[in-house]
């Protein structure tokens, strides 16, 4: 009888604790789930609500927590059981559903049993049959980690030069020697080609270093991002500073310099944005044409490119992102967010380039588009209408529009 009384008292205490904290949560769905000891967690929640949910989970007031991968990497929340439902995710860069990186899976699975109170913890992974052998080996064997620096060496060197961590060729070579890519490359050569280093000696490593750094510097110089003096001193140009600050690739900056004109209109800037390398990875699918046409009809500016081109899709999705248009296709919705985030950096950088070139009219247009992306509201449209369209009915939105007009 005493044990039952203790459990009932504890249950009442926990229920009151949840009720007190749930007052600070806006979402009625999460409030309802909390009463059952269940909650959700993702990056889209307000910071205050995320902290409350994490605190309740740590104290054991939440027994089941459904979360995205952000929880696995961002917060240390040990648990008794981890269930990973599916190992694929949609990648806008590759325009397809791909397998999650092995490190992500290991990190998420490692949440089980980290606490001192969990002695026998379990992890469950739900995946397709073709991947069973791969994940079995992943958990039983160590997989080597490789570097992806090779594809972005010029951009990283430009960042280091802009921060003045690389000021000459010697600094650049020393920076490259300390990179994980060079360490893996050297070990790979020693392991697979031991005789090669024996006969060539230090000449091979010196030539490889000069090849990677020299080629990267030549690409940056040709794009106008850095300048190298006769004394091998490396300077960053104003364009290089813009590229570094807003994470614009040197290939995209080269497109800017070749195509940009002071007489550009908003249509021209939108067309130029569709040519940047950061969004070139998107592809066109046949089942998207109908919805893209619907979105084009709702676009703020006319789309002048052909409907079967990638530039058309990028332009339509970018305008859909700014206009807060509802997209039914999930992959298109993800692509729209991807394009919108890149567009924010692109037009902010374009504004800085226009200021540097002393093109006032173009700077004004670029700044207008940047604020449109940031506020997700086109110039001349009601910002209240844009930010509250998800919470207000069409009747009230109509009244707001009439007042503004």
C-alpha positions as CSV (number, residue, x, y, z in Angstrom):
1,X,0.0,0.0,0.0
2,X,2.9,2.4,0.9
3,X,4.6,1.7,-2.5
4,X,1.4,2.4,-4.4
5,X,0.8,5.6,-2.4
6,X,4.5,6.7,-3.2
7,X,4.0,6.0,-6.9
8,X,0.8,7.9,-7.0
9,X,2.3,10.9,-5.2
10,X,5.3,10.8,-7.6
11,X,3.0,10.7,-10.6
12,X,1.0,13.7,-9.4
13,X,4.3,15.6,-8.8
14,X,5.6,14.8,-12.2
15,X,2.3,15.8,-13.8
16,X,2.2,19.1,-12.1
17,X,5.9,19.8,-13.1
18,X,5.0,19.1,-16.8
19,X,1.9,21.3,-16.6
20,X,3.9,24.2,-15.1
21,X,6.6,24.0,-17.8
22,X,4.1,23.4,-20.7
23,X,2.7,26.9,-20.1
24,X,5.8,28.3,-21.9
25,X,5.2,26.1,-25.0
26,X,3.0,27.6,-27.7
27,X,2.3,24.5,-29.8
28,X,-0.9,22.8,-28.7
29,X,0.2,19.5,-30.3
30,X,3.4,19.4,-28.1
31,X,1.4,20.4,-25.0
32,X,-1.0,17.5,-25.7
33,X,1.9,15.1,-26.2
34,X,3.6,16.2,-23.0
35,X,0.7,15.0,-20.9
36,X,1.5,11.5,-22.1
37,X,5.2,11.8,-21.5
38,X,6.0,12.2,-25.2
39,X,7.5,15.1,-27.1
40,X,9.2,16.1,-30.3
41,X,12.4,18.0,-30.9
42,X,13.8,19.7,-34.0
43,X,15.7,22.8,-35.1
44,X,12.5,24.6,-36.1
45,X,11.3,25.0,-32.5
46,X,11.9,28.2,-30.6
47,X,15.0,28.1,-28.4
48,X,13.0,28.4,-25.2
49,X,10.8,25.4,-26.1
50,X,13.8,23.3,-27.1
51,X,15.5,24.0,-23.7
52,X,12.3,23.0,-21.8
53,X,11.9,19.8,-23.8
54,X,15.6,18.9,-23.2
55,X,15.3,19.6,-19.5
56,X,12.2,17.5,-19.1
57,X,13.9,14.6,-21.0
58,X,17.0,14.8,-18.8
59,X,14.9,14.7,-15.7
60,X,13.0,11.7,-16.9
61,X,9.7,13.5,-17.3
62,X,9.6,12.7,-21.0
63,X,9.8,9.0,-21.7
64,X,9.7,9.1,-25.5
65,X,11.4,11.8,-27.6
66,X,11.0,11.9,-31.4
67,X,13.7,14.1,-32.9
68,X,15.7,14.9,-36.0
69,X,19.5,14.4,-36.4
70,X,20.1,17.8,-34.9
71,X,19.5,16.4,-31.4
72,X,22.1,13.6,-31.9
73,X,24.8,16.1,-32.8
74,X,23.9,19.2,-30.8
75,X,22.9,18.2,-27.3
76,X,24.3,15.5,-25.0
77,X,21.1,13.6,-24.0
78,X,21.8,10.0,-23.1
79,X,19.0,7.5,-23.2
80,X,18.2,3.8,-22.7
81,X,16.9,2.9,-26.2
82,X,17.6,4.5,-29.5
83,X,15.5,3.7,-32.6
84,X,16.7,5.1,-36.0
85,X,13.8,5.0,-38.4
86,X,15.4,5.1,-41.9
87,X,18.9,5.8,-43.0
88,X,18.2,8.0,-46.0
89,X,17.5,11.7,-46.4
90,X,16.8,14.1,-49.2
91,X,19.9,16.0,-50.4
92,X,19.1,19.2,-52.5
93,X,22.8,19.3,-53.6
94,X,22.4,15.8,-55.2
95,X,18.7,16.1,-55.9
96,X,18.0,12.6,-54.6
97,X,17.5,10.5,-51.5
98,X,20.9,9.4,-50.2
99,X,22.3,7.4,-47.3
100,X,23.3,9.3,-44.2
101,X,27.0,9.5,-43.5
102,X,28.2,6.6,-41.3
103,X,29.4,9.0,-38.7
104,X,25.9,10.4,-38.3
105,X,24.5,6.9,-37.7
106,X,27.2,6.0,-35.2
107,X,26.7,9.3,-33.3
108,X,23.0,8.8,-33.1
109,X,23.3,5.2,-32.0
110,X,25.9,6.2,-29.4
111,X,23.2,8.1,-27.5
112,X,22.2,4.7,-26.0
113,X,23.9,3.9,-22.7
114,X,25.9,7.1,-22.2
115,X,24.2,7.8,-18.8
116,X,25.3,6.2,-15.6
117,X,21.8,4.9,-14.9
118,X,21.6,2.8,-18.1
119,X,23.5,-0.5,-17.8
120,X,21.8,-2.5,-20.5
121,X,21.0,-0.1,-23.4
122,X,19.8,-1.1,-26.9
123,X,19.9,0.5,-30.3
124,X,17.7,-0.4,-33.3
125,X,18.3,0.6,-36.9
126,X,15.6,0.3,-39.5
127,X,17.0,0.3,-43.1
128,X,16.6,-1.5,-46.4
129,X,17.7,-5.1,-46.9
130,X,20.5,-4.1,-49.3
131,X,22.2,-2.0,-46.6
132,X,22.1,-4.6,-43.8
133,X,25.6,-5.9,-44.5
134,X,27.1,-2.4,-44.7
135,X,25.7,-1.4,-41.3
136,X,26.7,-4.7,-39.8
137,X,30.3,-4.0,-40.8
138,X,30.0,-0.4,-39.7
139,X,29.2,-1.3,-36.1
140,X,31.7,-4.2,-35.9
141,X,34.6,-2.7,-37.9
142,X,36.3,0.7,-38.0
143,X,35.7,2.7,-41.2
144,X,38.5,5.1,-42.3
145,X,37.6,8.8,-42.4
146,X,38.6,10.5,-45.6
147,X,38.9,14.2,-46.4
148,X,36.9,16.2,-49.0
149,X,39.3,19.2,-49.1
150,X,40.5,18.5,-52.6
151,X,37.3,19.9,-54.3
152,X,37.4,23.2,-52.3
153,X,41.1,23.9,-51.7
154,X,41.0,27.3,-53.6
155,X,38.0,28.5,-51.5
156,X,39.6,27.5,-48.2
157,X,42.9,29.2,-49.2
158,X,40.9,32.4,-50.0
159,X,39.3,32.3,-46.6
160,X,42.7,31.9,-44.9
161,X,44.2,34.7,-46.9
162,X,41.3,37.0,-46.1
163,X,41.8,36.3,-42.4
164,X,45.6,37.0,-42.9
165,X,46.5,33.5,-41.6
166,X,48.2,33.0,-45.0
167,X,50.4,35.9,-46.1
168,X,52.9,34.2,-48.4
169,X,53.6,31.0,-50.2
170,X,55.5,29.5,-47.3
171,X,52.4,30.0,-45.0
172,X,50.2,28.3,-47.7
173,X,52.5,25.3,-47.9
174,X,52.7,24.9,-44.1
175,X,48.9,25.2,-43.9
176,X,48.5,22.5,-46.5
177,X,51.0,20.2,-44.7
178,X,48.8,20.3,-41.5
179,X,45.6,19.5,-43.3
180,X,43.9,16.1,-42.8
181,X,43.8,15.7,-46.6
182,X,47.6,15.8,-46.9
183,X,48.1,13.4,-44.0
184,X,45.8,10.9,-45.5
185,X,47.3,11.3,-49.0
186,X,50.9,10.8,-47.7
187,X,49.9,7.7,-45.7
188,X,48.0,6.3,-48.7
189,X,51.1,6.8,-50.9
190,X,53.3,5.1,-48.3
191,X,50.9,2.2,-47.9
192,X,50.1,1.5,-51.6
193,X,53.3,2.7,-53.3
194,X,56.2,2.3,-50.9
195,X,58.8,2.0,-53.7
196,X,57.6,5.3,-55.2
197,X,58.9,7.4,-52.3
198,X,62.0,5.3,-52.0
199,X,63.2,6.2,-55.5
200,X,61.8,9.8,-55.8
201,X,62.6,10.9,-52.2
202,X,61.4,14.2,-51.0
203,X,60.9,15.5,-54.6
204,X,57.5,13.8,-54.9
205,X,56.0,15.4,-51.8
206,X,57.5,18.8,-52.8
207,X,56.0,18.6,-56.3
208,X,52.6,17.5,-54.9
209,X,52.5,20.4,-52.5
210,X,53.5,22.9,-55.2
211,X,50.9,21.4,-57.6
212,X,48.0,21.7,-55.2
213,X,48.9,25.1,-53.8
214,X,50.2,26.6,-57.1
215,X,47.1,25.5,-59.0
216,X,44.7,26.8,-56.3
217,X,46.5,30.2,-56.2
218,X,46.4,30.5,-60.0
219,X,42.6,29.9,-60.0
220,X,42.1,32.5,-57.3
221,X,44.3,35.0,-59.1
222,X,42.5,34.4,-62.4
223,X,39.2,35.1,-60.6
224,X,40.5,38.4,-59.1
225,X,40.2,37.2,-55.5
226,X,43.9,37.3,-54.5
227,X,47.0,39.1,-55.7
228,X,50.5,37.6,-55.4
229,X,53.5,40.0,-55.5
230,X,57.0,39.3,-56.8
231,X,58.1,38.7,-53.2
232,X,55.6,35.8,-53.0
233,X,53.4,37.9,-50.6
234,X,49.7,37.1,-51.0
235,X,47.0,39.8,-50.7
236,X,43.2,39.4,-50.7
237,X,41.3,41.8,-53.0
238,X,37.9,43.4,-52.0
239,X,36.2,40.7,-54.2
240,X,38.1,38.0,-52.3
241,X,36.9,39.5,-49.0
242,X,33.3,39.3,-50.3
243,X,33.7,35.7,-51.5
244,X,35.2,34.7,-48.1
245,X,32.6,36.5,-45.9
246,X,29.5,35.2,-47.7
247,X,30.9,31.8,-48.7
248,X,30.7,32.3,-52.4
249,X,32.8,29.9,-54.5
250,X,35.5,31.3,-56.8
251,X,33.8,29.8,-59.8
252,X,30.6,31.8,-59.0
253,X,32.7,34.9,-58.5
254,X,34.2,34.4,-62.0
255,X,30.7,34.2,-63.5
256,X,29.9,37.4,-61.7
257,X,32.8,39.2,-63.2
258,X,32.2,38.0,-66.7
259,X,28.4,38.6,-66.8
260,X,27.7,41.5,-64.5
261,X,26.7,44.9,-66.0
262,X,25.7,48.1,-64.3
263,X,22.5,48.3,-66.3
264,X,21.1,45.0,-64.9
265,X,17.4,44.9,-63.9
266,X,15.8,42.6,-61.3
267,X,15.1,40.0,-64.0
268,X,18.7,40.0,-65.0
269,X,19.9,39.5,-61.4
270,X,17.5,36.6,-61.0
271,X,18.8,35.1,-64.2
272,X,22.4,35.6,-63.1
273,X,21.6,33.9,-59.7
274,X,20.3,30.8,-61.6
275,X,23.8,30.5,-63.2
276,X,25.8,30.4,-59.9
277,X,27.6,27.1,-59.2
278,X,26.0,26.6,-55.8
279,X,22.6,25.8,-57.3
280,X,23.9,24.0,-60.4
281,X,23.7,20.7,-58.6
282,X,19.8,20.7,-58.8
283,X,18.2,18.6,-61.5
284,X,14.9,18.6,-63.3
285,X,12.2,15.9,-62.8
286,X,9.3,15.1,-65.1
287,X,6.7,15.0,-62.2
288,X,7.6,18.6,-61.1
289,X,6.6,20.4,-64.3
290,X,2.9,20.8,-63.4
291,X,3.5,22.3,-59.9
292,X,6.3,24.5,-61.3
293,X,3.9,26.0,-63.8
294,X,1.4,26.7,-61.0
295,X,4.2,28.4,-58.9
296,X,5.2,30.4,-62.0
297,X,1.7,31.9,-62.3
298,X,2.0,33.1,-58.7
299,X,5.5,34.6,-59.2
300,X,6.1,38.2,-58.5
301,X,8.3,38.7,-61.5
302,X,7.9,37.0,-64.9
303,X,10.2,34.1,-65.6
304,X,11.6,34.6,-69.1
305,X,13.6,31.3,-69.4
306,X,12.2,28.1,-71.0
307,X,10.2,25.8,-68.7
308,X,12.4,22.8,-69.4
309,X,15.6,24.3,-68.2
310,X,17.3,24.3,-64.8
311,X,17.4,28.1,-64.7
312,X,13.6,28.2,-65.0
313,X,13.3,25.8,-62.0
314,X,15.8,27.8,-59.8
315,X,14.0,31.1,-60.7
316,X,10.6,29.8,-59.9
317,X,11.6,28.1,-56.6
318,X,13.5,31.2,-55.5
319,X,10.4,33.4,-56.0
320,X,8.3,30.8,-54.3
321,X,10.5,30.9,-51.3
322,X,10.3,34.7,-51.1
323,X,6.6,34.7,-51.6
324,X,5.9,32.0,-48.9
325,X,4.1,30.0,-51.5
326,X,2.8,26.6,-50.5
327,X,4.5,23.7,-52.3
328,X,2.9,20.3,-52.3
329,X,5.8,18.3,-53.6
330,X,8.2,17.6,-50.7
331,X,11.3,17.5,-52.8
332,X,10.4,20.8,-54.4
333,X,9.8,22.3,-51.0
334,X,13.2,21.2,-49.8
335,X,14.8,22.6,-53.0
336,X,13.0,25.9,-52.5
337,X,14.4,26.3,-49.0
338,X,17.9,25.3,-50.3
339,X,17.7,27.9,-53.1
340,X,16.4,30.6,-50.8
341,X,19.2,30.2,-48.3
342,X,21.8,30.4,-51.0
343,X,20.0,33.4,-52.5
344,X,20.3,35.3,-49.3
345,X,24.1,35.0,-49.3
346,X,24.2,35.6,-53.1
347,X,22.4,39.0,-53.2
348,X,24.1,40.2,-50.0
349,X,27.4,39.5,-51.7
350,X,26.1,41.1,-54.9
351,X,25.3,44.3,-53.0
352,X,28.9,44.5,-51.7
353,X,30.2,43.9,-55.2
354,X,28.0,46.7,-56.6
355,X,29.2,49.1,-53.9
356,X,32.8,48.2,-54.8
357,X,32.1,48.8,-58.5
358,X,30.3,52.1,-57.6
359,X,27.1,51.0,-59.3
360,X,24.5,52.7,-57.1
361,X,21.4,51.6,-59.1
362,X,22.5,47.9,-59.1
363,X,23.4,48.1,-55.4
364,X,19.8,49.4,-54.7
365,X,18.3,46.5,-56.6
366,X,20.5,43.9,-55.0
367,X,19.7,45.3,-51.5
368,X,16.0,45.2,-52.3
369,X,16.1,41.5,-53.2
370,X,18.3,40.7,-50.2
371,X,15.7,42.2,-47.8
372,X,12.9,40.4,-49.8
373,X,14.7,37.1,-49.2
374,X,15.4,37.9,-45.5
375,X,11.8,39.0,-44.7
376,X,10.3,36.6,-47.2
377,X,8.2,39.4,-48.6
378,X,8.6,41.2,-52.0
379,X,9.1,45.0,-52.1
380,X,5.8,46.9,-52.0
381,X,4.0,43.9,-50.4
382,X,2.7,44.0,-46.8
383,X,5.2,42.5,-44.4
384,X,2.4,41.8,-41.9
385,X,0.6,39.9,-44.6
386,X,3.7,37.8,-45.3
387,X,4.6,37.0,-41.8
388,X,1.1,36.3,-40.5
389,X,-0.5,34.5,-43.5
390,X,-0.1,31.2,-41.7
391,X,-2.0,32.3,-38.6
392,X,-4.6,34.7,-40.0
393,X,-7.6,33.9,-42.1
394,X,-8.1,35.2,-45.7
395,X,-10.8,37.6,-44.4
396,X,-8.4,39.4,-42.1
397,X,-5.6,39.4,-44.7
398,X,-8.0,41.1,-47.1
399,X,-8.8,43.8,-44.6
400,X,-5.0,44.4,-44.0
401,X,-4.4,44.7,-47.7
402,X,-7.3,47.2,-48.0
403,X,-5.9,49.4,-45.2
404,X,-2.3,49.3,-46.7
405,X,-3.7,50.3,-50.1
